[in-house]
Amino acid sequence: MDFHIDDSTRELAALVKDMGQQLVTDDSLRELDARFGPGNETGGTDRSTARFHARYWDELVRAGVPAALAPESLGGAGLGVVGEALVLRELGRVLAPVPLSPAIRSASLLEAAGLTERATAVAEGREIAAVADGNLRPAAEVDWAPIADVVVVPTENGLQVAERASMTVERTVPVDFSCAGLVSGELGDARPVPAQTLELDALRRRVHLSAYQWGVIEAALERTAAYASTRHQFGRPIGSFQAVAARLADASIDVDAVRLSTLRAAYELDACSGEPGPTAHAAVASAHFWACDAGHRLAHTAVHVHGGVGLDRSEPAHRYFLAAKAGEFRLGGATRQLLDLGEVLAEHGDPWEYSA
């Protein structure tokens, strides 16, 4: 399959990468941990205390990144899910705690529901949106809810939208201390949205998670390999020991598997013209499996090669471990993805049997 990336997508991803490397530093993440991190779990109830990199988000908005990834009908650049995946990979590489994925998803959902002005406000970053991936009856955990202006709830009957002020949000503590809350409250009537749009959004969410996980484990491997080349035992770098080198080689293969499967899933969603079929579902399940399975292995490899430093809060390695584990949990675990893939194969056969 040809994963050719156009120049506009490359430039946008490079811009996000450059800003992330400059702004989302280990020191800035350490400052966020002091707000809401290990030992500070009672905070995080608003933007001033949540684990939210406001400066990086403001720069992304100023540079027009959320707007560029919005639907073309809202002025977006038409970069597709492949473009979204490559940008989210860059966020994962620096562990950037910013609500870009819900901005992309909610802009599309709100526009499909006829709420164009609200969709534009979210796409342009004038409002922060959270997307509930479960029924709010009686309550559900929603990423970014503590700092959101609007909560978007896709349901079987359409799209429900709630103002943050009308919802009750109780801060929760995910394994990576990311911004999330238990949301409850009354919702308005559902606005009709095509079923294919809701189906595509659910698959897009999974690709976003896989892409972010790709960035997390890729950067974790790079840091681990660098550590193995400078940490000496018995007068030699530990990376020269066969057991360590073999484990890092396996980790490199895992990163490639996540990269290829995620790009394949994003490509299939772009190619399905808004109506996901068995091929798209199989590709997403496959990407999810690799993101979970490889994420689990690489998180533990990074910790084991780093030794005691790997879980020391004063060092950055522990954040990659927590982020990779959180990604695995959000994706539902590798077994869940194999069950999904098995259902597609049982009902439709091999969707790639005749693919190029």
C-alpha positions in Angstrom: 0.0 0.0 0.0 1.2 3.5 -0.9 1.5 5.6 2.3 2.6 8.7 0.4 2.2 11.8 2.5 1.5 15.1 0.7 3.5 18.2 1.4 0.8 20.0 3.4 0.5 17.2 5.8 4.3 16.9 6.2 4.5 20.6 6.9 1.8 20.6 9.5 3.2 17.6 11.3 6.7 19.2 11.2 5.2 22.4 12.7 3.5 20.5 15.5 6.7 18.6 16.1 8.9 21.8 16.3 6.5 23.5 18.7 6.2 20.4 20.9 10.0 20.0 21.2 10.3 23.6 22.2 7.3 23.9 24.6 6.5 20.4 26.0 9.8 19.8 27.8 10.5 17.5 30.7 10.6 20.6 32.9 7.1 21.7 31.8 5.7 18.2 32.3 7.2 18.2 35.8 5.4 21.5 36.5 2.1 19.9 35.4 2.8 16.9 37.6 3.0 19.4 40.5 -0.5 20.5 39.7 -2.0 17.1 39.2 0.2 14.2 39.3 1.6 11.6 41.8 0.8 12.9 45.3 -1.4 15.8 44.0 -4.6 13.9 43.1 -6.9 16.4 44.8 -6.4 19.1 42.2 -7.3 19.2 38.6 -10.8 20.7 38.8 -10.3 23.6 36.4 -7.9 24.8 33.8 -5.5 26.4 36.3 -5.0 23.1 38.1 -5.7 20.4 35.5 -2.9 18.5 33.8 -3.4 20.7 30.6 -0.5 22.3 28.7 -2.3 25.6 28.1 0.7 27.3 26.5 1.2 24.6 23.9 -2.5 24.5 23.2 -2.6 28.2 22.7 0.3 28.0 20.2 -1.4 25.2 18.3 -4.6 27.2 18.1 -2.7 30.3 17.1 -0.9 28.3 14.3 -4.3 27.1 13.1 -3.6 23.4 13.7 -7.1 22.4 14.9 -8.6 24.5 12.2 -6.5 22.8 9.5 -7.7 19.4 10.7 -11.4 20.4 10.7 -13.7 19.4 7.9 -13.2 21.2 4.6 -16.7 22.6 4.9 -15.4 24.5 8.0 -12.3 25.7 6.2 -10.1 22.7 7.0 -7.2 21.7 4.7 -8.7 18.3 3.8 -5.8 16.3 5.3 -8.0 13.4 6.2 -7.5 10.9 9.0 -4.0 10.2 7.8 -3.1 13.8 8.5 -4.8 13.6 11.9 -2.8 10.5 12.8 0.5 12.0 11.8 -0.2 15.1 14.0 -1.3 13.0 16.9 1.8 10.9 16.7 3.8 14.1 17.3 1.7 14.9 20.3 2.4 11.4 21.7 6.1 11.7 21.2 6.3 14.6 23.7 3.4 13.3 25.8 1.5 16.6 25.1 -1.6 16.9 27.3 -3.8 18.9 24.9 -7.4 18.2 23.7 -6.7 18.0 19.9 -8.5 14.7 19.3 -11.8 15.8 20.8 -11.5 19.1 18.9 -11.2 17.3 15.6 -14.0 14.8 16.4 -16.5 17.2 17.9 -16.0 19.8 15.1 -17.1 17.0 12.6 -19.9 15.8 14.8 -21.3 19.3 15.5 -21.1 20.2 11.8 -23.0 17.0 10.9 -25.7 17.9 13.4 -26.2 21.3 11.8 -24.5 23.3 14.6 -22.1 25.0 12.3 -21.3 28.0 14.5 -20.4 25.8 17.5 -18.4 23.5 15.2 -16.4 26.5 13.9 -15.8 27.8 17.5 -14.4 24.4 18.5 -12.3 24.0 15.3 -10.8 27.5 15.8 -10.0 26.8 19.4 -12.3 29.5 20.8 -14.0 26.7 22.8 -12.7 23.4 24.2 -14.8 20.4 23.6 -15.0 17.0 25.2 -16.5 13.9 23.6 -18.3 11.3 25.7 -17.7 7.8 24.5 -20.4 6.3 26.6 -23.9 7.0 27.8 -24.1 9.7 30.6 -26.9 7.8 32.3 -26.3 8.0 35.1 -22.6 9.0 34.6 -19.5 8.3 32.4 -15.9 9.2 32.5 -15.1 11.7 29.8 -11.6 12.8 28.9 -11.0 16.6 29.1 -14.4 17.2 30.7 -12.9 19.3 33.6 -11.7 22.0 31.3 -14.3 21.7 28.5 -16.8 24.4 27.5 -19.1 21.9 25.8 -19.6 18.1 26.1 -20.6 16.3 23.0 -22.4 13.0 23.4 -22.8 10.7 20.3 -25.8 8.3 20.9 -27.7 5.8 18.8 -30.4 8.5 18.4 -28.1 11.2 17.3 -25.9 13.9 18.9 -26.6 15.4 22.3 -24.8 18.6 23.4 -24.4 19.9 26.9 -22.9 23.1 28.2 -20.2 22.5 30.8 -22.1 24.7 33.2 -25.1 22.4 33.1 -23.0 19.3 33.9 -21.6 17.9 37.1 -18.0 16.9 36.7 -16.1 14.9 39.4 -12.4 14.7 38.7 -11.0 11.2 38.2 -7.5 9.9 38.2 -6.5 7.9 35.1 -3.3 5.9 35.3 -1.3 8.6 33.5 -2.9 11.4 35.5 -4.5 12.9 32.4 -7.4 15.3 32.5 -10.7 13.4 32.9 -13.8 13.5 34.9 -17.0 11.6 35.8 -19.8 13.5 34.1 -23.5 13.5 34.8 -26.4 15.8 34.2 -29.4 16.3 32.0 -28.9 16.4 28.3 -31.1 18.1 25.7 -32.8 16.4 22.8 -30.7 14.5 20.4 -30.0 16.2 17.1 -30.2 13.8 14.1 -26.8 12.7 12.7 -26.3 10.1 9.9 -25.5 6.7 11.4 -22.4 6.5 9.1 -21.1 9.7 10.7 -21.3 8.2 14.2 -19.7 5.0 13.0 -16.9 6.8 11.4 -16.4 8.9 14.5 -16.1 5.8 16.7 -13.4 4.4 14.3 -11.6 7.7 14.1 -11.3 7.8 17.9 -9.6 4.5 17.9 -7.2 5.6 15.2 -6.4 8.7 17.1 -5.6 6.6 20.2 -3.4 4.3 18.2 -1.6 7.2 16.6 -0.9 8.9 19.9 0.3 5.5 21.2 2.6 5.2 18.2 4.3 8.5 19.2 4.5 7.5 22.8 6.3 4.2 22.2 8.5 5.5 19.4 9.9 8.2 21.7 10.1 5.8 24.6 12.3 3.5 22.5 14.5 6.3 21.3 15.1 7.4 24.9 15.7 3.9 26.1 18.2 3.2 23.3 20.0 6.4 24.1 20.2 5.4 27.8 21.5 2.0 26.9 24.3 3.5 24.9 25.5 5.7 27.8 24.8 3.5 30.9 27.9 1.4 31.6 28.2 -1.9 33.5 31.4 -4.0 33.6 33.1 -1.3 31.6 30.7 -1.5 28.6 27.5 0.2 27.5 24.6 -2.0 28.5 23.3 -1.7 25.0 26.2 -3.8 23.8 25.0 -6.8 25.8 23.2 -9.3 23.6 20.1 -9.6 25.8 19.5 -5.8 25.9 20.3 -5.4 22.2 17.8 -8.1 21.3 15.1 -6.6 23.4 15.6 -3.2 21.8 15.5 -4.8 18.3 12.2 -6.5 19.2 10.9 -3.1 20.4 11.9 -1.5 17.1 9.8 -4.1 15.2 6.9 -3.4 17.5 7.1 0.4 16.7 7.1 -0.4 13.0 4.0 -2.7 13.5 2.1 0.1 15.2 3.2 2.6 12.6 2.1 0.5 9.6 -1.1 -0.7 11.1 -2.1 2.8 12.2 -1.4 4.3 8.8 -3.3 1.5 7.2 -6.3 2.1 9.4 -6.2 5.8 8.7 -5.9 5.2 5.0 -8.9 2.9 5.0 -11.0 5.4 6.8 -10.1 8.1 4.3 -10.8 5.7 1.4 -14.2 4.6 2.6 -16.0 7.9 1.6 -17.7 8.2 4.9 -19.2 4.7 4.9 -16.9 2.3 6.8 -17.1 -1.2 5.6 -15.5 -4.5 6.8 -12.1 -3.5 5.5 -12.0 -0.3 7.6 -13.3 -2.1 10.7 -10.6 -4.8 10.3 -7.9 -2.3 9.7 -8.9 -0.3 12.9 -9.1 -3.5 15.0 -5.6 -4.6 13.7 -4.1 -1.2 14.5 -5.7 -1.3 18.0 -4.3 -4.8 18.6 -0.8 -3.7 17.8 -1.1 -0.5 19.8 -2.2 -2.4 22.8 0.1 -5.4 22.5 3.2 -3.5 21.4 2.5 -0.7 23.8 2.4 -3.1 26.7 5.7 -4.8 25.7 7.5 -1.6 25.0 6.4 0.1 28.2 7.9 -2.7 30.2 11.1 -2.9 28.0 11.7 0.8 28.7 11.4 0.4 32.4 13.5 -2.8 32.5 16.4 -1.4 30.5 16.4 1.8 32.6 16.4 -0.2 35.8 15.4 1.6 38.9 15.6 5.0 37.1 12.7 3.8 34.9 10.1 4.4 37.7 11.8 7.3 39.5 9.5 10.3 39.4 12.5 12.6 39.0 13.2 11.1 35.6 11.1 11.3 32.5 11.0 7.6 31.6 8.2 6.9 34.1 5.8 9.2 32.2 6.2 7.1 29.0 5.5 4.0 30.9 2.3 5.5 32.4 1.3 7.0 29.0 1.7 3.6 27.2 -0.2 1.7 29.9 -3.0 4.3 29.8 -3.2 4.0 26.0 -3.5 0.2 26.3 -6.3 0.6 28.8 -8.2 3.2 26.7 -7.9 1.0 23.7 -9.6 -1.8 25.6 -6.7 -4.3 25.7 -5.3 -6.5 22.9 -7.8 -9.4 23.5 -10.8 -7.0 22.9 -9.3 -6.0 19.5 -8.8 -9.6 18.5 -12.4 -10.4 19.3 -13.5 -7.4 17.2 -11.3 -8.6 14.3 -12.6 -12.1 14.7 -16.1 -10.9 14.3 -15.3 -9.1 11.0 -13.5 -12.2 9.7 -16.3 -14.6 10.7 -19.0 -12.4 9.1 -17.2 -11.1 6.0 -14.2 -13.3 5.5 -10.8 -11.8 4.9 -11.5 -8.2 3.8 -7.9 -7.9 2.4 -7.9 -11.1 0.4 -8.0 -9.2 -2.9 -6.4 -6.0 -1.8 -3.3 -4.6 -3.6 
